[in-house]
Amino acid sequence: MHTYNIAVIAGDGIGPEVLAEGVKVLKEVAALDGTFQFSFTHFPWSSAYYLKTGKMMPDDGIDQLRPFDAIFLGAVGSPDVPNSVTSRDLLIRIRHDFDQYINLRPVKLLKGAPCPLADVKREDIDMTFVRENSEGEYAGSGAWLYKDQPNEVVIQNGVFSRKGCERVIRYAYELARKEHKTLTNISKGNALNYSMVFWDQIFAEVGKEYPDVKTYSLLVDAASMFMVKNPKRFQIIVTSNLFGDILTDLGAAIAGGMGLAAGANLNPEKKFPSMFEPIHGSAPDIAGQGKANPLATVWSASQMLDFLGYPQWGKKLIAIIEDLLVEKKVLTPDLGGTATTSQVGDEVVRKLEETK
Ligand SMILES: NC(=O)c1ccc[n+]([C@@H]2O[C@H](COP(=O)([O-])OP(=O)(O)OC[C@H]3O[C@@H](n4cnc5c(N)ncnc54)[C@H](O)[C@@H]3O)[C@@H](O)[C@H]2O)c1
């Protein structure tokens, strides 16, 4: 029987609460499948760890994670530690060091999920974001000059390499070809006259190899308007790190809320472990109260199963999330229910058992 070794970084706030349910669900899937199992190793890296040690992870943290098949992450962030530290020293560090250059974020309105948009049919919101995840404005390049002086200057560079742009754009074209969907390129070439003109040029160059894929190009400001006014026009989307970060939160808002939004950080070549996470933060306002919705984490578990080669289980988990949303009996307060985080996890497990 194959064993998948999974590193669990539960993190802060509601992170440990939702991840406990994700782990529970993955264990049940493996037990039902019978051909593979999971071995989970928990790492305490979090804001609490930082307050104790002065570091978000040990110096050899990346080496400790390297042998794992995947990383399952909850959320990091605490009012006691600057967000730039929690995010850069753990999350972004893992994404960079493991070259997880694809951030795959589904924005799909499931049956029964709430949607704040008027006059939009459920089927009209069904898109997949392919967000560049290794460079752009998040590459960490810049300078802080004349600190605390009147002539203080900060520079945050946008890093766009040919290799970095080509590989994410090619990934998106391949996905669109495989799924027989349209591909929309979202950029901002009218204002960002180096980075985004270059990005658009590479989109066109790579596109010559995919004459079968129908493409569209939009400026990011227009794209955010269309996501609200006419989401149906989007199927596969490719965009930069910063734009993708912002647009996928908008995507979460139109597709059921943060409690249903998942994301996968992929190293497609599998040279390094990929990382699966709900996209929400540590939600300090509801932490420790059993109110956190674990369904985003279950969705990210389904992305992990897809990536490990078990798409049939990935699909089953999405179908179960949809059942829960339609039945409206076992849901957390953000979705109008009264169930606790672990009751929702238990219900997912119960429904998995029913499929036996
Ligand atoms: N990937 C990550 O680890 C990540 C992502 C975003 C923010 N953060 C960090 O999290 C902390 C809080 O950030 P924030 O408040 O901007 O964003 P957040 O996502 O934690 O919370 C925003 C709102 O959504 C609600 N919410 C989020 N997830 C929920 C869930 N699963 N179930 C029910 N309600 C949920 C929260 O209660 C809150 O009202 C900050 O320190 C931030 O830096 C971490």
The ligand as an ORCA input file, in Angstrom:
! r2SCAN-3c Opt
* xyz 0 1
  N      -3.030     32.152      3.937
  C      -2.957     32.732      5.112
  O      -2.394     32.172      6.056
  C      -3.586     34.081      5.312
  C      -4.424     34.635      4.346
  C      -5.042     35.857      4.618
  C      -4.813     36.503      5.814
  N      -3.962     35.944      6.717
  C      -3.771     36.538      8.071
  O      -4.906     36.234      8.876
  C      -5.125     37.297      9.820
  C      -6.544     37.773      9.710
  O      -6.734     38.348      8.424
  P      -8.110     38.900      7.867
  O      -9.030     39.163      8.994
  O      -7.784     39.953      6.902
  O      -8.698     37.712      6.961
  P      -9.450     36.372      7.402
  O      -9.634     35.566      6.175
  O      -8.764     35.721      8.545
  O     -10.896     36.863      7.943
  C     -11.758     37.721      7.176
  C     -13.211     37.499      7.652
  O     -13.681     36.242      7.150
  C     -14.067     35.392      8.203
  N     -13.585     34.036      7.922
  C     -12.388     33.707      7.373
  N     -12.276     32.380      7.267
  C     -13.425     31.863      7.738
  C     -13.912     30.533      7.887
  N     -13.200     29.451      7.526
  N     -15.130     30.361      8.434
  C     -15.890     31.414      8.794
  N     -15.494     32.697      8.671
  C     -14.271     32.910      8.148
  C     -13.404     35.954      9.470
  O     -14.144     35.632     10.624
  C     -13.352     37.435      9.165
  O     -14.547     38.045      9.539
  C      -4.090     38.365      9.487
  O      -3.020     38.215     10.384
  C      -3.648     38.033      8.061
  O      -2.337     38.430      7.783
  C      -3.362     34.748      6.506
*
